[in-house]
Amino acid sequence: MKVIVGLGNPGREYEATRHNVGWWLVDVLAQRWHFEPFRKDGDAVSTTGLVGAKKVKLVKPQTYMNKSGEVLRPYLKREGWSAAQDLLVIVDEVAVPVGEFRLRAAGSPGGHNGLKSVEAHLKSASYPRLRIGIKPVDERRQIGDLADFVLHPMPRDERELVEEQFERMCKAIELWISHGTEKAVSTMGR
């Protein structure tokens, strides 16, 4: 089973924040693939369905960003499940301009607390991640304090730039599901 984890924070006050772009894309995937509504699943909400012939589970941790990796515990116990092959983490990335994304097979957390938590639970940095850019393209918009920046709602013009890339992101994820990380990265990873 493929597991796609969108990182974000629970609560209405965080829905439109930059830190929740991972959840936005997971919601788009659930609609695109006609999955059932998300339901409580341990420390997360999830939904499962088929994408082609592959079983896929979409997961939104409810633990807050700093403890996102906790939702991976049940998968780590599954025989034959491999984070390097079967996990994709979707996350916001302040080093990537808004309206762009990066798909990678592995990497460092780059200071992102959600990825630090995932890596701590996996005890490895070898897992695919799709980083959605949140760095302002308008140089007059300052990042300032990073915690305030990521927990602040994304301005409409920037959100539109992110949403314009959802189709390409979905295609990259579908390629990851059907053909694996290497093919998806070489074809769509930017």
N, C-alpha and C positions, 0 to 999 in steps of 0.2 A: 504494500500500500504506500502510495506517495502521500506525504504530509506537507501541507503548505501552511506556514505559520505567519500571519500578519501581525507585526508588533504594533502596540498602541496602548492607550490607557482607558480603563472603563469609566463611565460616567458622562452624563450629558455635557458637562462643562469642558470635556476634552474632545468631543466629536469632531469639531472643525479645526483642531490644532494641527500644526505641522507634524507633531510626533505621531499622529494617527493616520498618516497617509498609507501605511501598511494595511490598516483595517479598511480604508476606502477601496483599495484594490481587491482585497479578499471579498468584500461585498459585491464588487463588480463581477468577479469570477463566479460567485454563487448564483447570481442572476443569469449570467451568460450560459452557465452549464445547467440551469434549471434544477438546482439542488433544493432540498427541503429547507425550511427556516432553521436558523441556528438554534441549538438547544444546549442547555447546561451540560458540561462534560468535565467533571473534576474541577480544576482551577481555570477552566476555559469555557467558551461556547464553541460548538463545532457543528459541522454538517458534512455528510459523506455522500458520494455518488460516483458515477462512472464518467470518465472522460475517454472516449473511445472504448478500449477494452480494459483500461486501467482504473483501479479503485483509487479515489483521491479523497483525502480528508482536509477540509479547510478549518483552520483553528485560529481563534482570537483569544489570547490569554486574558484573564481577568485579574491578574496578579499585580498590575502596574508594571511599568517598563523595567524597573530594576530587578524584577524577579521573573521575567518572561521565560527563562529557561526551565523553570519548574514544571511547565506543562509537558516537557519532553520525557519525564520520568517513565510513563507507561510504555512509550515507544522503544526506549533503550532496553527494556526487558524482553522485547519481542524477538524471537529467534528469526534470523535472516534479515532483520531490518537494519539498514545502514544509513546513518546520517549523510554520508558522502554521496549516496545514490538516491535516497528516498526522502530527504528533507530539503525544503526550500524555505528560507526565511525572507520575508518582505519587510523592508525597513526604510525609514527616512534617512537622508544623508545630506548633511550641511556642506560637505565639500563638493557636491555635484550641483550644478546650476539647475534651478527649477525648470521643468520642461524636458529634462534629460533623465536617463536611468542607466545603471550599470548592472550587468549580470556577471557574476564571478563564481568559480567553483570553490574558492576558499579565500581566506584573507584574514586581516586583523580586525578587531572590533573598532579600531580607529577612534577610540574614546566614547563610543556609543554604549550606554549602560545596558540596553536591551541585548546587544550582541555580546557584551561581556558576560551577561548572565547565561545566554545560550551556550557560549564557549565553555564556561565553568561547568555546566551540567553535562555537556558532551565530552569534556576533557580533550577537546580537539578544535582546531580552526578549520578543519576540512569538511565543510558543508557549504552547499550553494546558497548564495544570497543575492537578492535583487534589491539594489539600493535606489530609492526614488529621490531625485534631487529636490532640495528645498532651499538652496542658496539663492538669495534674491538676484534677479538679473538687473534690476534697477540699482545702480551703485549708490543712489541716495538713501536706499533702505539699509540701515545698519543692523548687523546681527546683535551687537552688544553682548549682554549676558546670555550665554547659550541656553541655560535652563529657561529663562523668560522667553527667549526666541522660539524654542521648539514647543513650548506650552501656550503660545499665543495663536489665535486663529489665523489661518493663512488668508491673505487678502484675495479678493475675488479674481483679480487678473492673474495672480500666480496659481491659484487653484485651477483656473481654466487651462493654463499651460500644462499642469500635471495631468488633468483629465484628458487632454488631447493625446497624451501618450498611452492611455490605458489600452487602446486597441493593440498597439505594438507590444506592450508589456504582456497582455493576454496571449498573443501569438508566441512570444518568447517562452512563456510558461507552458503553453501547450506543446511546443517543440521539446522543452525539457522533459515533460511527461512522456512523450512518445519516443524520443530519440536520445535522451540523456543530456547531462550537463555540457559535455564537450561540444556537441552539435549545436545546442542552444546558444552557448557562449560564442562560438565561432560565427554563427549566423546572425544573432540578434544582440549580442552583448555590448555592442558599441565600443 
